[in-house]
Amino acid sequence: MQALFQLGTLYKEGKEVAQDYKEAAKWMRMAAEQGHTQSQCYLGLFYDEGLGVPQDYKEAFKWYKMAADQGNADAKFYLGFLYDDGLGVPQDYTEAMKWYLLAAEQNHAQAQYNIGVLYNDGRGVEKDYKEAVKWFRLAAEQGHVDAQQNLKLLMEEGNHSSRSFKLRKSKKVRLR
């Protein structure tokens, strides 16, 4: 299983071989089908972004869910992202929050940041400045640059319930 994952990683990163997402997906699928969680998450990302496979959010959801059910924090974050944007699933901010919280429990900085955005915007939860600051602070402490910037902005502006800050959520980033 690990050897299949490592071979897929070589193709994904283009190390020692030419970068080839189609070949990477082939090897990751073999490992994923044997239950390798990191391969499942990568395969979800490949389907999510159309890397080496046709873009298919429902297929991405399937692979993310398998990995998330085995405790993979990145997969939990990506499930939250799918629900947040309504990609392959109905848009559901409450469900997005659920998955972000599960990833945040594992110190996932991007999930912590997106929780802050949901509290700031009042999506899936009641708008709550103090909760937004709490979650931005947790992400900022891990070096999340957008969280640091938003935390600074919110601290400078203070609690202005009549003013709404429109903050962008954390982007999906390729896994290391």
C-alpha positions as CSV (number, residue, x, y, z in Angstrom):
1,M,0.0,0.0,0.0
2,Q,2.7,2.5,1.0
3,A,4.8,1.7,-2.0
4,L,1.8,2.4,-4.3
5,F,1.2,5.7,-2.6
6,Q,4.9,6.6,-2.9
7,L,4.9,5.8,-6.6
8,G,1.8,7.9,-7.1
9,T,3.5,10.7,-5.1
10,L,6.5,10.6,-7.4
11,Y,4.3,11.1,-10.5
12,K,2.2,13.7,-8.7
13,E,5.3,15.8,-7.8
14,G,7.4,15.0,-10.9
15,K,10.3,13.7,-8.8
16,E,12.6,11.3,-10.6
17,V,9.9,10.9,-13.3
18,A,8.0,13.3,-15.5
19,Q,5.0,14.8,-13.7
20,D,2.0,12.9,-14.8
21,Y,-1.3,13.3,-12.9
22,K,-3.0,10.5,-14.8
23,E,-0.3,8.1,-13.8
24,A,-0.3,9.5,-10.2
25,A,-4.1,8.9,-10.0
26,K,-3.7,5.3,-11.2
27,W,-1.2,4.5,-8.4
28,M,-3.1,6.5,-5.8
29,R,-6.3,4.6,-6.7
30,M,-4.6,1.3,-6.2
31,A,-3.5,2.3,-2.7
32,A,-6.8,4.1,-1.9
33,E,-8.8,1.0,-2.8
34,Q,-6.7,-0.9,-0.2
35,G,-7.7,1.7,2.4
36,H,-4.7,4.0,2.4
37,T,-6.2,7.2,3.8
38,Q,-3.7,9.7,2.3
39,S,-4.2,8.2,-1.1
40,Q,-7.9,8.4,-0.7
41,C,-7.6,12.1,0.1
42,Y,-5.3,12.7,-2.8
43,L,-7.6,10.9,-5.1
44,G,-10.5,13.1,-3.9
45,L,-8.4,16.1,-4.6
46,F,-7.6,14.8,-8.1
47,Y,-11.3,14.4,-8.9
48,D,-12.0,17.8,-7.2
49,E,-9.6,19.6,-9.4
50,G,-9.6,17.4,-12.5
51,L,-6.0,16.4,-12.2
52,G,-5.3,13.2,-14.3
53,V,-9.0,12.3,-14.1
54,P,-12.2,14.1,-15.2
55,Q,-13.4,16.6,-12.7
56,D,-16.2,15.0,-10.7
57,Y,-17.2,16.5,-7.4
58,K,-19.4,13.5,-6.4
59,E,-16.4,11.2,-6.9
60,A,-14.2,13.7,-5.0
61,F,-16.8,13.6,-2.2
62,K,-16.7,9.7,-2.1
63,W,-12.9,9.6,-1.7
64,Y,-12.8,12.4,0.8
65,K,-15.5,10.8,2.9
66,M,-13.6,7.5,3.0
67,A,-10.5,9.2,4.2
68,A,-12.4,11.4,6.6
69,D,-14.1,8.4,8.1
70,Q,-10.6,7.1,8.9
71,G,-9.6,10.4,10.6
72,N,-7.9,12.3,7.8
73,A,-8.0,16.0,8.8
74,D,-7.4,17.3,5.2
75,A,-10.3,15.2,3.9
76,K,-12.5,16.6,6.6
77,F,-11.5,20.1,5.6
78,Y,-12.2,19.3,1.9
79,L,-15.6,17.9,2.7
80,G,-16.4,21.1,4.5
81,F,-15.3,23.0,1.5
82,L,-17.5,21.0,-0.8
83,Y,-20.5,21.7,1.4
84,D,-19.5,25.4,1.8
85,D,-19.5,25.9,-2.0
86,G,-22.2,23.3,-2.9
87,L,-19.8,21.3,-5.1
88,G,-21.3,17.8,-5.8
89,V,-23.5,18.2,-2.7
90,P,-26.3,20.7,-1.9
91,Q,-24.8,23.9,-0.4
92,D,-25.1,23.5,3.4
93,Y,-23.2,25.9,5.7
94,T,-24.2,23.9,8.8
95,E,-22.8,20.7,7.3
96,A,-19.7,22.7,6.2
97,M,-19.3,23.9,9.8
98,K,-19.6,20.3,11.1
99,W,-16.7,19.1,8.8
100,Y,-14.6,22.2,9.5
101,L,-15.0,21.7,13.2
102,L,-13.9,18.0,12.9
103,A,-10.8,19.1,11.0
104,A,-10.2,21.9,13.4
105,E,-10.2,19.5,16.3
106,Q,-7.0,18.1,14.7
107,N,-5.5,21.6,14.5
108,H,-6.2,22.1,10.8
109,A,-5.4,25.8,10.3
110,Q,-7.4,26.2,7.1
111,A,-10.4,24.7,8.8
112,Q,-10.0,27.0,11.8
113,Y,-9.7,29.9,9.5
114,N,-12.9,29.0,7.6
115,I,-14.8,28.6,10.8
116,G,-13.8,32.1,11.6
117,V,-15.1,33.3,8.3
118,L,-18.5,31.5,8.8
119,Y,-18.8,33.1,12.3
120,N,-17.9,36.5,10.8
121,D,-20.4,36.2,8.0
122,G,-23.1,34.4,10.0
123,R,-23.3,31.4,7.5
124,G,-24.5,28.2,9.1
125,V,-24.1,29.8,12.6
126,E,-25.3,33.0,14.2
127,K,-22.9,35.9,13.4
128,D,-20.5,36.1,16.3
129,Y,-17.5,38.5,16.3
130,K,-15.9,36.9,19.4
131,E,-16.1,33.4,17.9
132,A,-14.6,34.6,14.6
133,V,-11.7,36.2,16.5
134,K,-11.2,33.0,18.5
135,W,-10.9,30.8,15.4
136,F,-8.8,33.3,13.4
137,R,-6.4,33.5,16.4
138,L,-6.1,29.6,16.5
139,A,-5.3,29.6,12.7
140,A,-3.0,32.6,13.0
141,E,-1.0,30.9,15.8
142,Q,-0.2,28.2,13.2
143,G,1.1,30.8,10.7
144,H,-2.1,31.1,8.5
145,V,-1.4,34.4,6.8
146,D,-5.0,35.3,5.9
147,A,-6.0,34.6,9.5
148,Q,-3.3,36.9,10.8
149,Q,-4.4,39.7,8.4
150,N,-8.1,39.2,9.3
151,L,-7.4,39.1,13.0
152,K,-5.5,42.4,12.7
153,L,-8.3,43.9,10.8
154,L,-11.0,42.8,13.2
155,M,-8.9,43.8,16.3
156,E,-8.3,47.3,14.7
157,E,-12.0,47.8,13.8
158,G,-13.4,46.3,17.0
159,N,-16.8,44.8,17.4
160,H,-18.9,46.7,14.9
161,S,-22.2,44.7,14.7
162,S,-23.6,47.2,12.2
163,R,-20.6,46.7,9.9
164,S,-20.0,43.5,8.1
165,F,-16.5,42.4,7.0
166,K,-16.6,40.3,3.9
167,L,-13.7,37.8,4.4
168,R,-12.7,35.2,1.9
169,K,-12.5,31.6,3.0
170,S,-9.3,29.6,2.8
171,K,-8.6,28.2,-0.6
172,K,-8.1,24.6,-1.2
173,V,-4.4,24.0,-1.4
174,R,-2.6,20.9,-2.7
175,L,-1.6,18.5,-0.1
176,R,2.1,18.1,0.6
